[in-house]
Amino acid sequence: MTLWRHFGDPLGFLSPKPSPDTPKTIRFSAQITTLYTYPENWRAFKALIAAQYSGARLRVASAPPQFSFGHTNRSPQFLKKFPLGKVPAFEGDDGFCVFESNAIAYYVSTEELRGSTPEAAAAVLQWVNFADSDVVPPASTWEKDSGKKDKDKDKEKEKDKEPPRKEKPRKEEKRPEPDEDLDECEQVLAAEPKAKDPFAHLPKSPFVLDEFKRKYSNEDTLTVALPHFWEHFDREGWSLWYCQYRYPEELSQTFMSCNLITGGLCPDWQVDYESYSWRRLDPDSAECRTLVTEYFLWEGDFSHVGKPFNQGKIFK
């Protein structure tokens, strides 16, 4: 059984105009189209709900042997398709792969769900972003707190029923067990040994990054944060780098660039770094001063790329 649906791009006004040869349909195969995730991952529900409305058939791979979180998503075969190893992840029967729950839900949706006009599409994205920033964080906290309180009450009831017992001294464990209130993904991450600081062997720098973060977050960027940065920047202990993605032709829509930027950095910078070109900047050069100012402000000509600024991401 094969399902066909029309594919319209509500963000087309932000993307290059498609050529006449661009296909107007996306084909979904009920037997091959796969959504990789771990059990009860609420992020995967977004794609599953969208698929229910659009009629797209998704095969969910969430248990062995098809998928085992912490193992399958770290295998070379999986990382070749999804370099960050994140789930949920979608693989189409045509070999197309995409991760991030909102992007997957967008892909399996219909034009009606995405918005058939730029205005309707903007309204959809508005509420998707609102849910991610204003609904999900407090809801997740409330759910975990409520679940923990219920479990604590159940434990107290069980203790009242049992006769008092003499407790035996517990042996210290090398690694604490993951919190039972964490989902499977969080338990795997919590059980991992903490990585060593790759810069621990270097001498301590007089440039206190946390002080700059407070200036940047709480005070005016142009008049306070930037002067503080250049006044305290340690040229011996720190360096400034400019990187560019080597395959910009892959980023045909704005959300693809956003996903790439959001997931492209890890603590040791070893994830997909070869996909970028890197250039060290001279902090005393006019070019470097301009780049730092424009990127910290999210304003400027950005003449080095020849494109207007769209949106930014600050990692603090």
JOBEL-V853886 format. One record per pair of residues at least 24 apart in sequence whose ideal C-beta (glycine too) atoms are under 10 Angstrom apart, sorted by the first residue. I is the first residue (numbers start at 0). J is the second residue. Records with the same first field share a line. If there is no record, write none. Layout:
# JOBEL-V853886
I = J + J
This chain:
# JOBEL-V853886
0 = 27 + 28 + 29 + 30 + 56
1 = 26 + 27 + 28 + 29 + 30 + 31 + 56 + 92
2 = 26 + 27 + 28 + 29 + 32 + 53 + 54 + 55 + 56
3 = 27 + 54
4 = 53 + 54 + 55 + 107 + 108 + 109 + 110
5 = 109 + 110
6 = 106 + 108 + 109 + 110 + 113
7 = 109 + 110 + 111 + 113 + 114 + 115 + 116 + 120
8 = 105 + 110 + 113 + 120 + 251 + 252
9 = 105 + 108 + 110 + 112 + 113 + 114 + 115 + 116 + 117 + 118 + 119 + 120 + 121 + 123 + 124 + 252
10 = 105 + 113 + 114 + 117 + 120 + 121 + 124 + 251 + 252 + 253 + 254 + 255
11 = 117 + 120 + 251 + 252
12 = 117 + 120
13 = 117 + 120 + 251 + 252 + 253 + 254 + 309
14 = 250 + 251 + 252 + 253 + 254 + 255
15 = 248 + 251 + 252
17 = 251
21 = 251
25 = 55 + 91 + 93 + 95 + 106 + 107
26 = 91 + 92 + 93 + 95
27 = 53 + 54 + 55 + 56 + 57 + 91 + 92 + 93 + 106 + 107
28 = 56 + 58 + 91 + 92 + 93
29 = 55 + 56 + 57 + 58 + 92
30 = 56 + 58 + 92
31 = 56 + 58 + 90 + 91 + 92 + 93 + 94
32 = 56 + 57 + 58 + 89 + 90 + 91 + 92 + 93 + 95 + 107
33 = 57 + 58 + 59 + 60 + 65 + 66 + 88 + 89 + 90 + 91 + 92 + 96
34 = 58 + 59 + 60 + 61 + 66 + 86 + 87 + 88 + 89 + 90 + 100 + 103 + 107
35 = 59 + 60 + 61 + 65 + 66 + 68 + 71 + 72 + 77 + 80 + 81 + 85 + 86 + 87 + 88 + 89 + 90 + 96 + 98
36 = 60 + 61 + 66 + 68 + 72 + 86 + 87 + 88 + 89 + 100 + 103 + 183 + 184
37 = 61 + 62 + 66 + 67 + 68 + 69 + 71 + 72 + 86 + 87 + 182 + 183 + 184 + 186 + 187
38 = 62 + 66 + 68 + 182 + 183 + 184
39 = 182 + 183
40 = 68 + 86 + 87 + 100 + 182 + 183 + 184
41 = 100 + 135 + 138 + 139 + 142 + 182
42 = 85 + 86 + 87 + 99 + 100 + 101 + 103 + 104 + 135 + 184
43 = 86 + 87 + 88 + 89 + 100 + 103 + 104
44 = 87 + 100 + 104
45 = 87 + 99 + 100 + 101 + 102 + 103 + 104 + 105 + 107 + 108 + 127 + 130
46 = 87 + 89 + 97 + 100 + 101 + 102 + 103 + 104 + 105 + 106 + 107 + 108
47 = 87 + 100 + 103 + 104 + 107
48 = 104 + 107 + 108 + 112
49 = 100 + 101 + 103 + 104 + 105 + 106 + 107 + 108 + 109 + 112 + 113
50 = 103 + 104 + 106 + 107 + 108
51 = 107
52 = 107 + 108 + 109 + 111 + 112
53 = 104 + 106 + 107 + 108 + 109 + 110 + 111 + 112 + 113
54 = 107 + 109
55 = 91 + 106 + 107 + 108 + 109
56 = 107
57 = 87 + 89 + 103 + 107
58 = 90
59 = 87
60 = 86 + 88 + 90
61 = 86 + 87 + 183
68 = 182 + 183 + 184 + 186 + 187
69 = 183 + 184 + 186 + 187 + 188 + 190 + 191
70 = 187
72 = 98 + 184 + 187
78 = 270 + 271
81 = 262
82 = 259 + 262 + 263 + 270 + 271 + 274
83 = 258 + 259 + 261 + 262 + 263 + 265 + 270 + 271
84 = 262 + 270
85 = 184 + 258 + 262
86 = 184
97 = 254 + 255 + 258
98 = 258 + 262
99 = 254 + 255 + 257 + 258 + 259 + 261 + 262
100 = 127 + 131
101 = 127 + 128 + 130 + 131 + 254 + 257 + 258
102 = 252 + 254 + 255 + 257 + 258
105 = 252 + 254
124 = 254
139 = 182
142 = 180
143 = 178 + 180 + 181 + 182 + 185
144 = 180
146 = 179 + 180
147 = 178 + 179 + 180
150 = 179 + 180
194 = 265 + 266 + 267
195 = 267
196 = 266 + 267
197 = 266 + 267 + 268 + 269
198 = 236 + 267
201 = 236
202 = 235 + 236
203 = 233 + 236
204 = 231 + 232 + 233 + 235 + 236 + 237
205 = 231 + 232 + 233 + 235 + 236
206 = 230 + 231 + 232 + 233 + 234 + 235 + 236 + 237
207 = 231 + 233
208 = 233 + 237 + 315
209 = 315
211 = 315
212 = 313 + 315
213 = 315
215 = 295 + 313 + 315
216 = 313 + 315
220 = 292 + 295 + 296 + 297 + 298
221 = 292 + 295 + 296 + 298
224 = 295 + 296
225 = 288 + 291 + 292 + 295 + 296
228 = 291 + 292 + 295
229 = 282 + 288 + 291 + 292
232 = 282 + 291
233 = 282
234 = 281 + 282 + 283
237 = 282
238 = 279 + 280 + 281 + 282
239 = 278 + 279 + 280 + 281 + 282 + 287 + 290 + 291
240 = 275 + 277 + 278 + 279 + 280
241 = 275 + 276 + 277 + 278 + 279 + 280 + 286 + 287 + 290 + 291 + 294 + 303
242 = 268 + 272 + 274 + 275 + 276 + 277 + 278
243 = 275 + 276 + 277 + 278 + 303 + 304
244 = 271 + 274 + 275 + 276
245 = 273 + 274 + 275 + 276
246 = 274 + 275
247 = 304
249 = 274
253 = 309 + 310
256 = 309 + 310 + 312
257 = 309 + 310 + 311 + 312
260 = 310 + 311 + 312 + 314
261 = 312 + 314
263 = 312 + 314
264 = 312 + 314
